[in-house]
Amino acid sequence: MSSFGAAYAASTDYIPVPVIARETLHTGPVVKVKVPVGANDGAYPDGDEMVPFMAFHHNVPGGFVKFFVHSGDAALRGKTITASASVHRKQLQDDRLYLYVDLHPVDADTPVTHRLAVLPKGPGSWDALDHTKFETPAPINGLVIFAPPEAKLVPEGMVVQLPKPAPARKSTGDSQLDRLLEAGWEIGSENTTQVLLFHMKGDVRKTMTHYRPKKAVDKQRRR
C-alpha cells in the first residue's frame, strides 16, 4: 500500500495527518486525462525504493479531489494521457475521509472505455444507469464520475442545445444523381442530357460527367 499523503507533503512544508486506512472503491476504466504543466512531483516508498508520481487536483465546493499519476516522466506534463483509473478512499487519524484517483499511464492506442469527470454534487445526466459515480465525503461536495466516452454531462434542469440537422436535399428526380450529391459531389453545370459534377478533397478537384437516364431526358424535353 502506498503512502501518498506523507510523500506528497514531503515536497512541501506541511506535515500531514497520518493515514490509518485505505479502501479501493473502483478499478478498471481506461480514460483520457490532461496532466497540468504545474503538477507536483512526489514519491512514495515501496520496499527499499521510492516510486515517483505527479499530483494535481480538481476543485469542487468545499475542497478538491486529488489525482496521482503513477509516473515521474516530465514529458507527460501538459499532455493528455491515456490511463487506467482507480478510485480510493482514505481515512486520516482525525477521522476525516477523502477520495482520490490513481492514474496508471497505458499505451496511447489503448481503447478508452470511459469519460472521467469531477463535478459539484447534485442530480444530473450522470444518474443514468450507464454512469458510475462516487460522492466525496462531507464537507467536500463533489462527484467523481465515469461516463460513456461520448456522454454529455448535464446538470438536472439544464437544456442542451443540440445542432439542428441539415435540411434534406430536394430530390432531382434522378436517383443516381441524388446518390452522387449525397456523397459530396457538386453540380458544376448541366443541360438536358448530362450533368458535369466536381468533388473537392483538399486541393484536389475531381470531375465526373453524369448522363441523365432516358426517362429524365424525355421529361425535360416535354417541358
N, C-alpha and C positions, 0 to 999 in steps of 0.2 A: 504494500500500500504506500502510495506516495505521500509526502508531507508538504503539499503545495503552500499551505499557509505560512509555515516557518521559512521556507526557502524564498518565497516571493518577498516576504518582509525583509529578508536579509539584504536586499538591494536598496532598502530604504532605511530610515532611522526609526521606524515603527516596530515595536515589539508586539507580536500578535498574541491573542488569547489562544492557548493550546487547543488543538482539535482532539476531541475524545472519541468521535465515532464518524464513520462514513458509510453511505449506502448508495449503491448503484440503482438508479431508477429506470434507465432505458439505455439500450445499446443497439447498434446496427445500422442506423440511417447513414447514407452517403450524401453529403451536402457540399454546396459551394459557399465559401466564406471569404470575405476580404480581410486580410491581415493589415491593420493600420501601420503606417510607417513608424509611428511612435510607440508601438507595442513594447512593453517592458521585458527585459531579459531576466531570467532566473534559472534556478537549478534545484533539483530535489535529490536526496540521497537514495541510491539503490545499491545496497550492499556497500562495497568499498568505492563505488563510483558516484559521481554527481551527474545527473541526467539533465541536459539543458532544455529549457522551454521558453516560449514567449507568451506574455499575458496581456490581455486588454479587456475592456468591459463595455457593456451597453447599459445606458441609464434607463431606469423606469421610475415611476413615482415611489418615493421613499428610499431609493437606493440604486443598486445596479446588479447585473448578472455578469460574473466573470467568465472569460473564455481562456483556456490554456491550450496553446498549440504545442504539441509534443515534438518540437524540433528547435534546434539552435541555428538553423540556416538563415542568415541575414538576408539572403536573396529573396526570401518569401515576403519581406516587408513591402507593403504597398501592393501586393499581388492578391488576386483571387485564387484560392487554393481549393482543391478537391480533398475532402477529408471524411474519415469515418468519425461520427459524432456519438458521444455518450453523455448522459445527464446524471449528475450525482448530487446528493445532499450531505452536507457535513454539519456536525453538531459541535459547538465550542464548549469549553469548560464552564462558561457562564450560561449555558443552555440556549444560546442563540442558534438558529438554524439558517443555513444558506444553501441555495442551489448554485451549481457551477457546471460548465460544459467543457468536456475534454475533446480536443480535435487531434486526430492522428492522420497526418497527410498520407494520401494514397496516390497512385498514378493518375495523371490528369485525365486520361481517357477512360477511367473507371466510371460506369454509368451512375448518374445522380439519381437517387431514389426519393429524396425529399427536399423541400424548401425549409430552411431553418430561419426562424424569426423570433425576436424578443420584443414584446409589446406590453402596454399597460393592461392590467387585469380588467376584464369586462366581457360581456357577451359579444359574439360576432360570428363571422363565417367559419371561424376555427372550431365552433361547436359541432361541426359536421362529423359524421362517423369516420370519415377517411382522414381526419386530422387527429394528431396526438398532442396533448398539451399538458404542461406541468406548471402549477401555481407556485410562485415564490412564497416562502413563509413570511408572515407578518413580522415587522411593519412594512416590508417591501411589497409593493403591489404590482407584480409583473407576471408575465406568462412566457414560458419557453415553448415554442410551437413547432411541430414538424407537420408540414402540409404536403400534398402532392406537388410535384415540381412546378406545374404551371398554374397553381391555385392563386387566386387573388384574395388577400386577407383584408376583409372589410368589417369594420365595427358595426354592430347592430344599429339599424336606423339610417345608415349612410347608403345613398343610392349611387351605384357605379354607372357612369355614362359609357355605354358600350358604343363602339364605332358603328355608324349606320352602314348597312350593306350597300354595295354598289348597285345602282339601278340596273335592272335586267336589260340586256341589249335587245333592241327590237329585231325580230326575225327578218331576214332579207327575202324569205321565200325559197331560198336555195340552201338545203340542209348542209351540203358540203361546205359552202361558203361560210355558213354560220359557225361550223366547227373550226374552220381556219381562223375566223375572227376571235372566237373564244380562246384559241391557243396563242393569241398575241399578234397575229398578222393584222396589218392595217391596209386600207384601200388607198392606193396612190391615184389611180384613175380608172375609169370604167366606161364601157359602151354597151350596146345591146347584146353583144356576143361574148365579151370577155371582161375580166377584172384584173388589173395589174395590182399585185399585192407586194408589200415590203415588211420586213421584220428587222428591228434593231436589237443587237446584242452587244452592248458596249459600243465600240466604234465600228463594229462590223454591220454592214447593211446587206441583208439577203433579199432577193426579189423572187417573185413567182407569178406566173400567169395562170389564172383560173378561168376555164371556159364554162360559160353558163350551160346548164342542161337544155336540151332542145325544147322542152315544155316551157322553160322560163324565157327562152328566146322568142318563141311563138307568142307568148303572152305579152312580152314587151312590144312586139311589132303590132299587135292588135290594138294597143293603146293609142 
